[in-house]
Amino acid sequence: MPHTIVIFGASGDLTSRKLVPALYNLMRTGSLPPDTQIVGFSRTPMSDDEWRSSLLESTTKRAEGIPLDAASWQAFAQTIHYQPGDISRPEDFQGLSDRLQALEGGRETARVYYLATAPQFYEPVVAALGSLGMTAETHGPRRIVVEKPFGTDLATARTLNENLHAAFHENQIFRIDHYLGKESVQNILALRFANTIFEPVWNRRYIDHVQITVAEEVAVGRRGSYYDTAGVLRDM
């Protein structure tokens, strides 16, 4: 079955530094379904080729483990498309819907909506998708991926859940935190309980306090407004 990945926040940091390089790596290793289209949606006015060029630079720096070569990138770039639009304008979502239908050519297609936007835009995106019937599974599976932070407290997390359920069924929703995929986080239980050196002494009798140091190599850059609202702790 063909697949379409729709990225909201296509001109942002998460898309250029994480998502597209990861998708390129999946393609190079044969892990991406062969008939996959990637569609970006963002306010920044760009053509398909302009978005592809900007992604080439970031992917060249971050394609882990597999060198980027011209032939493989050209094949990957042909699957990348850009649809400019404003999340606050319903007519722009209609334009996105029309573009997706044109790319999919009436075929039954699995579609994934990835929210790579600032958290305050999650709810309007979900509402627009629901109002246009873009969450219905009449022409293939529909899934939505919601990035961290998921609300700012329990009340806002519950509200976000309610809004998601107004447009999607629970089995269509994926709430993710890409930090949980890091190797050190994945292995922390084994480090704690399967290590004969640490296991006997990692408890309240011997530990005075826990200090977490996050030594980031990447600067805040253009993400200052995001950190001002989300905060570093919630971002982690």
ABEGO torsion letter per residue (X at the ends): XBBBBBBBGAABAAAAAAAAAAAAAAAAAGABBABBBBBBBBABBBBAAAAAAAAAAAAAAABBGBBBBAAAAAAAAAABBBBBBBAABAAAAAAAAAAAAAAAGGBBBBBBBBBABBAAAAAAAAAAAAAAGAABAAAEBBBBBBBOBBEABAAAAAAAAAAAAAABBAAABBBBBAAAABAAAAAAAAAAAABAAAAAABBAAABABBBBBBBBABBAEAAAAAAAAAEAAAAX
